[in-house]
Amino acid sequence: MNRNLPYMKIAVCTSEVQIGEQIREYVDEFTGKGNAQIQVDVMKNCYRLAKKILNREHYDVICIGKNLRDIDSYTFASSIRMADRETIFFLPGWNRLNLNQIEHLAPVSYLSMPLSKEEFRKELYRTISHLGPGSRYLSFDVQGQKGRVLYRDIEYIRKSGNSVLVFTMKEMYRIPVPMTEVERELAGVEERFLRVHRDYLINGRYLSWLWNQEVGLMDGTRIPVSRIYRTRVERVVAENRKKIVG
């Protein structure tokens, strides 16, 4: 697992083919110099992107063209913001938004048209600085196949021999590293991962209830809790309830 090299996912949704092609070209040149690892998905149909967002796929940057074919650009960006509060919007060719619109969509970066390589590279550097060096993803390499999981999507992690099983709402990953190594990495991220048992780490955001020697996650999963970890778990459950009540 390597958190040193910045990693980003960028989605481009525009009816103007040349914008998507330019962004791919600029990103390839940027990553070719070893500045970062960046995945770019270009989509002409905004509904394809909307489906990905609804399925909990996260993009660090979403670039939305000024004129979309099937929906108003601002309306589309607003709907994405309701589902994902963290993504950064790149807005090529957009007019300046008013204060109310900015408050709703922020953070945003305006890009002038025609798209400038220098301006785009500058915004990439700013975004990487904002995100931090790979600090939002758990990276792993299994038999030469590299993968990444967004920390916030991890529900819990279970020890399995000399490996760990990483569970998200959609998938399970077996990673051939010891639990202690994963726990060290997770100690430095914003998500609050809790040790609740010698074989389990859970993401505090999914913690729903605690009863006797078990905790329940929001999807109904039950996980054993050891007595030595119970007090901390009780505190997180109480905090989550306060957030729900408001």
DAHU-V340731 format. One record per run of one state. SS is the DSSP state (helix for helix, strand for strand, loop for the rest). FROM is the first residue (numbers start at 1). TO is the last residue. Records with the same first field share a line. If there is no record, write none. Layout:
SS->FROM-TO + FROM-TO
//
This chain:
loop->1-6 + 14-16 + 33-36 + 44-45 + 55-60 + 65-72 + 84-87 + 93-98 + 106-107 + 112-116 + 132-136 + 143-144 + 161-162 + 169-171 + 176-178 + 187-192 + 198-199 + 212-213 + 218-221 + 225-226 + 246-246
strand->7-13 + 37-43 + 61-64 + 88-92 + 108-111 + 137-142 + 145-150 + 154-160 + 163-168 + 172-175 + 193-197 + 200-203 + 207-211 + 214-217 + 222-224
helix->17-32 + 46-54 + 73-83 + 99-105 + 117-131 + 151-153 + 179-186 + 204-206 + 227-245
//
